[in-house]
Amino acid sequence: MENFTRQEFERCTPEEAGIRSEALLKLLDRLEYGGITEMHGLMIMRHGKVCLEGWWTPYAAGQPHMCASLTKTYMGTAIGMAIYEGLLTLDTHLTEIFPEFVPESPSEYFDELTIRHVLTMGSGMTQFPTMEGNWVQNFIATPLTNRPGTNFWYNSVGSTFLGKVIEKLTGKTVYEYLEEKLFPKIGINGRTVMHGIAPEGQDMWAWRTVSSTEDNLRLMKLYLDGGCVNGERLLPEEYVRLATSKQIENDNEPARERGEIDGCVGYGYQMWMCQPAHSYRADGAAGQYSIVLPDQDMIIAMNQNALGSNPYRVLQSLWDIVLPALSDEPIPADDAAKAAQEKLALRLKTLAIPGPEYRPYSPAKLAASGTYQVKSGTFDVYCLGMYAPEANPAKGFRIRFDDMEGELVWECTDNTCCRVEFALDGTRRYNRFRSPWQFATKCYANGVWESDAVFRLEELWPENNSRKTTWFTFTDGACTVSQVKGGLPGQPVETLTTLAVRL
């Protein structure tokens, strides 16, 4: 990737692509003011041209963003490419690849389980394989409650298992395989796509990829174009057809009652079907979407944080606002259309997530500065604990307050020191870290005095789409630290409390 080059997409106005700018302004209103999400990035391509693109500061066009389970579509693409190379087929049995892990007493239906079933989340399992030890062995040994292909059971361990298939057949990690075979051909710079290794040492291909909004759009354009790019076929035509159409039923009445209709209309190969006819999407937690609408010749890629809301409401907004505004032909640029274009262009240049509060003053601020030793509980900086060096629970921390800025310093388990500088002036300070898991290298931090004795530190980690809030309560030479841990899908939510005394 030393001399990486790519073909840039053409740009055009929405009206030239047959979309009314007025409707896109309504879409932005819904996304920004409708209480359904916090937007980070949005791109729309129609007829092969980008007609809308915008990022909400501090998020930006070239900044990698957590994919969550959108990672699975990258994984499914790797399997499709391996099939095109003749390394396996959809009907390859798991034990043909890993004969060493065939259980002595296999469960019923075991002989029917194939790569096809793992791709469709139709393995027949109704319990998750353990993530401890050898994941391949654990996956193959998990009992099959149902006949493969007959029930949908969302299984992220299965996606990581597919990654082990690629490793076994190619001698490369999935990332190495994609960096060689896919990324440069579809215009993704492999140096800006990060992929994380789990603390257990597993190469995670279920949710740990970080890429840009445009990277995800480029991935799905490969499917819209039938598996070909610049005249070169990368995926079998039949694989594309199957991957992007319903291969297993996933209807769910409770989900429908919650309004999650787009989670109930079918699943293909590591991607979801959508309500509009023939449409499908790569999908990650909190609304990481790259949506293909073949009948409209359109791709919509989005990064956002809809945790605590319902990201399916974002999809419904697209169907309600964008689809009715489409025309088969370019829309004449009359005075009204030109005015809407200008308003939209200005809006896209000034997008930003809500800024921090400004409460920098406390009479206890200077006295609170100092070094604190942990006496009870555990001091752990959670966002760092996910993807970067963890705080050493046996050590303390140092906090310093100046007029309009400050810093928090702590010792990590790898004997390094980490420091977060935070703003008190109503902005955010930018921090950069070196992460062993290739994640969480950037952090924006600010602080607010909620009262004379309570200081709130807010951290925004754009690459893993997470926020961390920590409260420091200062009283008589001691500090009580409270922080909320968890909140992402599959993670428990708990409050950690630490008591520290000033040295």
C-alpha positions in Angstrom: 0.0 0.0 0.0 3.1 2.3 -0.2 1.8 4.0 -3.4 -1.9 3.7 -2.8 -4.0 5.4 -5.4 -7.7 5.1 -6.1 -10.3 6.4 -8.5 -12.3 9.1 -6.9 -16.0 9.2 -7.3 -17.6 11.9 -9.3 -19.7 14.4 -7.4 -22.9 16.0 -8.5 -25.8 17.9 -7.1 -28.8 16.0 -5.6 -31.0 17.3 -8.4 -28.6 16.0 -11.1 -28.9 12.6 -9.4 -32.7 12.8 -9.3 -33.1 13.7 -5.6 -34.6 16.9 -4.3 -32.3 18.9 -2.1 -35.4 20.1 -0.2 -36.1 16.5 0.9 -32.5 16.0 2.0 -32.8 19.1 4.2 -35.9 17.5 5.8 -33.9 14.4 6.3 -31.1 16.3 8.1 -33.8 18.0 10.2 -35.2 14.6 11.2 -31.7 13.2 12.0 -30.5 16.2 13.9 -33.6 17.4 15.7 -35.8 14.3 15.8 -34.3 12.8 19.0 -33.5 9.5 17.3 -29.7 9.6 16.9 -26.4 11.5 17.0 -25.2 11.6 13.4 -21.5 11.3 12.6 -21.3 10.8 8.9 -23.6 10.5 5.9 -23.0 9.8 2.2 -25.5 9.2 -0.6 -24.5 7.9 -4.0 -26.8 7.6 -6.9 -26.1 6.5 -10.5 -22.4 6.1 -9.5 -22.0 9.7 -8.3 -21.9 11.1 -4.8 -24.6 13.7 -4.4 -24.5 14.2 -0.7 -21.8 14.0 1.9 -21.3 15.5 5.4 -19.7 14.8 8.7 -20.6 16.2 12.1 -17.5 17.8 13.8 -15.4 16.4 15.4 -16.1 13.4 13.1 -14.6 13.8 9.6 -14.5 12.3 6.2 -11.2 10.5 6.5 -11.5 9.5 10.2 -12.0 5.8 10.8 -15.2 5.0 12.8 -16.3 1.9 14.6 -18.1 -0.5 12.3 -19.4 -2.8 15.1 -21.2 -5.7 13.2 -20.9 -4.0 9.9 -17.5 -5.9 10.2 -19.4 -9.0 9.3 -20.0 -7.9 5.8 -16.3 -7.4 5.3 -15.9 -11.0 6.6 -18.6 -12.3 4.3 -16.9 -10.6 1.4 -13.6 -12.4 2.2 -15.5 -15.8 2.1 -17.0 -14.9 -1.3 -13.6 -14.0 -2.7 -12.2 -17.3 -1.3 -15.0 -19.1 -3.1 -14.2 -17.3 -6.3 -10.6 -18.5 -5.9 -11.8 -22.0 -5.6 -10.6 -22.5 -2.0 -14.0 -23.7 -0.8 -17.7 -23.7 -1.6 -20.9 -22.8 0.2 -21.5 -26.5 0.8 -18.0 -27.1 2.3 -18.5 -28.9 5.7 -16.8 -27.3 8.7 -14.9 -30.5 9.4 -13.4 -30.6 5.9 -11.5 -27.5 6.9 -10.9 -28.4 10.6 -10.9 -32.2 10.8 -8.8 -32.0 13.9 -11.7 -30.6 15.9 -14.4 -33.2 15.0 -16.0 -34.1 18.3 -16.0 -37.8 19.4 -19.8 -37.6 19.9 -21.1 -35.0 17.5 -24.5 -33.5 18.1 -27.5 -34.3 15.9 -27.4 -32.5 12.5 -23.7 -32.0 12.8 -23.0 -33.7 9.5 -25.3 -31.1 7.8 -23.6 -28.0 9.0 -21.8 -26.1 6.2 -20.3 -22.7 5.5 -23.6 -21.6 3.9 -25.3 -22.0 7.3 -22.7 -20.1 9.2 -23.0 -17.2 6.7 -26.8 -17.0 7.2 -26.7 -17.2 11.0 -28.6 -20.5 10.5 -26.1 -22.9 12.2 -28.9 -24.5 14.2 -27.4 -23.3 17.5 -29.5 -21.7 20.2 -26.7 -21.0 22.6 -23.5 -19.0 22.1 -20.2 -20.8 21.9 -17.9 -19.8 24.7 -15.3 -17.2 23.9 -12.6 -18.8 26.1 -9.9 -21.0 24.8 -10.0 -22.2 21.2 -12.9 -20.5 19.4 -12.9 -22.9 16.4 -13.1 -26.0 18.7 -15.7 -24.3 20.8 -17.9 -23.4 17.8 -17.7 -26.9 16.3 -18.5 -28.5 19.7 -21.5 -26.4 20.4 -24.7 -28.5 20.2 -27.1 -27.9 17.3 -30.6 -27.6 18.7 -32.2 -27.3 15.2 -31.5 -28.5 11.7 -29.0 -26.1 10.1 -30.7 -23.6 7.8 -34.1 -23.7 9.6 -33.7 -21.0 12.3 -32.0 -17.7 12.5 -29.7 -17.3 15.6 -27.5 -14.2 15.4 -24.1 -15.6 16.3 -21.0 -13.3 16.3 -18.7 -16.2 17.2 -19.7 -17.8 13.9 -18.4 -14.7 12.0 -15.1 -15.0 13.8 -15.1 -18.7 13.0 -15.3 -17.7 9.3 -12.2 -15.6 9.8 -10.4 -18.8 11.0 -11.5 -20.5 7.8 -9.8 -17.8 5.8 -6.7 -18.1 7.9 -6.6 -21.9 7.4 -7.2 -21.8 3.7 -5.0 -18.8 2.8 -2.3 -18.8 5.4 -3.1 -15.1 6.0 -5.2 -13.2 8.5 -8.5 -11.8 7.1 -7.0 -8.4 7.3 -3.9 -9.4 5.3 -6.2 -11.2 2.8 -8.5 -8.2 2.3 -5.6 -5.7 2.2 -4.1 -7.7 -0.7 -7.1 -8.9 -2.6 -9.9 -6.3 -1.9 -9.0 -2.9 -0.4 -6.7 -1.5 -3.2 -9.1 -2.7 -5.9 -12.2 -1.0 -4.6 -10.3 2.1 -3.4 -9.9 1.5 0.4 -6.6 2.5 1.9 -5.7 -0.5 4.1 -3.5 1.8 6.3 -6.5 3.7 7.5 -8.7 0.7 8.1 -8.0 -0.7 11.6 -8.9 -4.1 12.8 -8.7 -5.1 16.4 -7.4 -8.3 18.1 -9.4 -9.3 21.1 -7.7 -9.4 24.4 -8.0 -13.2 24.2 -5.7 -13.0 21.2 -8.4 -13.8 18.6 -8.6 -12.1 15.3 -12.1 -10.7 15.7 -14.1 -10.5 12.5 -17.5 -10.0 14.0 -17.3 -6.4 15.3 -13.8 -4.9 15.7 -13.2 -3.2 12.4 -12.9 0.6 12.2 -13.3 2.2 8.8 -14.6 5.4 7.2 -18.0 6.2 5.9 -16.8 6.1 2.4 -14.9 2.8 2.9 -18.2 1.2 3.8 -19.9 2.8 0.8 -17.1 1.4 -1.5 -17.6 -2.0 0.0 -21.3 -2.1 -0.8 -20.8 -0.6 -4.3 -19.0 -3.9 -5.1 -22.2 -5.7 -4.4 -24.3 -3.2 -6.3 -22.0 -3.7 -9.3 -22.5 -7.5 -9.2 -19.1 -8.3 -7.6 -17.0 -6.6 -10.3 -14.8 -3.5 -10.1 -13.1 -1.9 -13.1 -13.9 -4.9 -15.2 -12.4 -7.4 -12.8 -14.6 -9.9 -11.0 -13.9 -10.3 -7.3 -17.0 -12.2 -6.2 -18.9 -15.0 -8.0 -22.1 -13.6 -9.6 -24.2 -16.3 -7.8 -22.6 -15.5 -4.5 -23.6 -11.8 -4.8 -27.1 -12.8 -5.7 -27.5 -15.0 -2.7 -25.7 -12.7 -0.3 -27.9 -9.8 -1.1 -31.3 -11.6 -1.0 -33.2 -13.4 1.8 -31.6 -16.8 2.6 -33.2 -17.3 6.0 -36.3 -16.0 7.7 -35.7 -13.8 10.8 -39.2 -12.5 11.5 -39.7 -11.6 15.2 -43.0 -10.4 16.6 -41.5 -8.6 19.7 -39.1 -6.7 17.4 -41.9 -5.7 15.1 -43.9 -4.4 18.0 -40.9 -2.3 18.9 -40.9 -0.9 15.4 -37.8 -2.8 14.3 -39.3 -3.9 11.1 -36.0 -3.7 9.1 -34.6 -6.3 11.5 -37.3 -8.8 10.5 -37.4 -9.0 6.7 -34.7 -11.5 6.1 -31.0 -12.2 6.3 -28.5 -13.0 3.5 -24.8 -13.7 3.9 -23.6 -11.6 6.7 -26.0 -8.8 5.8 -29.6 -7.8 6.4 -32.5 -7.2 4.1 -34.4 -3.9 4.2 -38.1 -3.0 3.7 -37.9 -1.5 0.2 -37.9 -4.2 -2.5 -34.6 -5.9 -3.2 -32.7 -3.6 -0.8 -30.1 -4.8 1.7 -27.5 -3.4 4.1 -24.3 -4.0 6.0 -25.4 -3.2 9.6 -23.5 -2.5 12.9 -24.7 -1.6 16.4 -25.9 1.9 17.0 -26.7 2.5 13.3 -23.5 1.9 11.3 -25.3 1.4 8.0 -24.2 0.9 4.4 -27.5 0.4 2.5 -27.9 -0.6 -1.1 -31.2 0.1 -3.0 -30.6 -1.6 -6.4 -34.0 -0.5 -7.9 -33.0 3.1 -7.2 -29.4 2.6 -8.1 -28.5 4.2 -4.8 -26.2 3.6 -1.8 -26.6 5.3 1.5 -23.7 5.0 4.1 -24.1 6.3 7.6 -22.1 6.4 10.8 -23.9 7.5 14.0 -24.6 6.7 17.6 -28.2 5.8 18.1 -27.6 3.8 21.3 -30.4 4.5 23.8 -32.8 5.2 20.8 -33.9 3.0 18.0 -31.7 3.0 15.0 -34.4 1.4 12.9 -36.2 4.8 13.2 -33.3 6.2 11.2 -33.9 3.7 8.4 -37.6 4.5 8.5 -36.7 8.1 8.0 -34.9 7.2 4.8 -37.8 5.3 3.5 -40.3 8.1 4.5 -38.3 11.1 3.3 -35.8 10.1 0.7 -37.5 7.5 -1.4 -40.6 9.7 -2.3 -38.2 12.4 -3.4 -36.5 10.4 -6.1 -37.0 10.9 -9.8 -35.9 8.6 -12.6 -34.5 11.7 -14.4 -32.5 14.7 -13.4 -34.6 17.3 -11.7 -34.6 20.8 -13.4 -32.5 23.3 -11.5 -35.1 26.1 -11.3 -34.8 28.9 -8.8 -36.4 26.9 -6.0 -34.1 23.9 -6.6 -31.0 26.2 -6.7 -32.0 27.9 -3.4 -32.4 24.5 -1.8 -29.0 23.3 -3.1 -27.3 26.4 -1.7 -29.0 25.9 1.7 -28.0 22.3 1.7 -24.4 22.9 0.7 -24.1 25.5 3.6 -25.7 23.1 6.0 -23.3 20.3 5.1 -20.3 22.5 5.7 -21.4 23.5 9.2 -22.5 20.1 10.7 -21.4 19.4 14.3 -22.5 17.4 17.2 -23.6 19.4 20.3 -20.8 21.2 22.0 -19.7 20.8 25.7 -21.1 22.9 28.5 -19.1 25.8 29.9 -18.8 25.7 33.7 -15.1 26.0 34.5 -15.2 27.6 37.9 -15.2 26.1 41.4 -13.7 27.5 44.6 -12.3 24.0 45.3 -10.5 23.7 41.9 -7.0 24.6 42.9 -7.2 22.6 46.2 -8.5 19.6 44.3 -5.4 19.4 42.1 -3.0 16.7 43.3 -2.1 13.0 43.4 -4.5 10.4 44.8 -3.9 6.9 46.0 -6.7 4.3 45.6 -7.9 2.9 48.9 -10.9 1.0 47.8 -12.6 0.0 44.6 -10.9 0.0 41.2 -9.8 3.0 39.2 -10.4 2.0 35.6 -10.7 4.3 32.6 -13.2 2.3 30.7 -12.8 3.5 27.1 -9.1 2.9 27.4 -9.9 -0.4 29.0 -11.7 -1.6 25.9 -9.0 -1.1 23.3 -5.9 0.5 24.9 -3.8 0.0 28.0 -5.9 -0.4 31.1 -5.4 1.6 34.3 -3.4 -0.3 36.9 -6.0 -0.9 39.7 -3.3 -0.9 42.3 -2.1 2.6 41.5 -3.6 6.0 41.8 -4.0 9.0 39.6 -3.0 12.6 39.4 -5.4 15.4 38.4 -4.6 19.0 37.7 -6.8 22.0 37.1 -5.7 25.2 35.5 -7.9 28.2 34.6 -9.3 26.8 31.4 -7.8 23.3 31.0 -6.5 20.4 33.0 -5.1 16.9 32.8 -5.7 13.4 34.3 -2.7 11.1 34.5 -2.6 7.4 35.6 -0.3 4.4 35.4 -1.3 1.5 33.2 -1.0 -2.2 33.6 1.8 -2.3 31.0 3.8 0.1 33.2 3.3 3.1 30.9 1.6 6.3 31.9 -1.4 7.7 30.1 -2.6 11.2 30.2 -5.9 12.9 29.1 -5.8 16.6 28.7 -9.3 18.2 29.1 -10.7 21.6 28.2 -12.7 23.8 30.6 -13.4 26.6 28.2 -16.4 25.1 26.4 -14.2 23.2 23.8 -12.7 19.7 23.7 -9.0 18.9 23.9 -7.6 16.4 21.4 -5.6 13.5 22.8 -3.7 10.8 20.9 -2.8 7.3 22.2 -0.9 4.3 21.0 -3.1 1.3 21.3 -2.0 -2.4 21.3 -5.4 -3.4 19.9 -5.2 -0.8 17.1 -8.3 1.0 18.5 -9.0 4.2 20.5 -6.1 6.2 19.4 -8.0 9.5 19.6 -9.9 11.1 22.4 -11.6 14.5 22.8 -12.1 15.5 26.4 -13.7 18.3 28.3 -14.7 19.0 31.9 -17.5 20.7 33.8 -17.9 21.6 37.5 -21.4 20.4 38.3 -21.1 21.9 41.8 -18.3 23.3 44.0 -17.2 19.8 44.9 -18.2 17.6 41.9 -16.2 17.7 38.6 -17.4 15.8 35.6 -14.9 14.6 33.0 -16.4 13.7 29.5 -14.4 11.7 27.0 -15.5 11.2 23.4 -13.7 8.4 21.6 -14.7 8.8 17.9 -13.0 5.6 16.5 -15.0 3.3 18.8 -18.1 5.5 18.8 -18.2 5.7 22.6 -18.3 8.2 25.4 -17.1 8.0 28.9 -18.3 10.2 31.8 -16.4 10.1 35.1 -17.4 12.1 38.2 -14.8 13.2 40.8 -16.3 14.3 44.2 -13.7 16.1 46.3 -14.1 16.2 50.1 -11.5 16.9 52.8 -8.4 15.5 51.1 -10.2 12.6 49.5 -11.8 11.9 46.2 -14.7 9.6 45.2 -14.6 8.5 41.6 -17.8 7.3 40.0 -18.1 6.0 36.4 -20.6 4.0 34.4 -19.2 1.0 32.6 -20.9 -0.8 29.7 -23.9 0.1 27.6 -22.9 -1.4 24.2 -24.8 -4.5 23.1 -23.9 -7.6 25.0 -22.1 -5.6 27.8 -23.5 -5.2 31.3 -24.0 -1.8 32.7 -22.5 -1.2 36.1 -21.3 1.7 38.2 -17.8 1.6 39.4 -17.0 3.6 42.6 -13.4 4.3 43.8 -12.3 6.0 46.9 -8.9 7.7 46.8 -7.0 9.8 49.3 -4.7 12.7 48.4 -1.0 12.1 49.0 
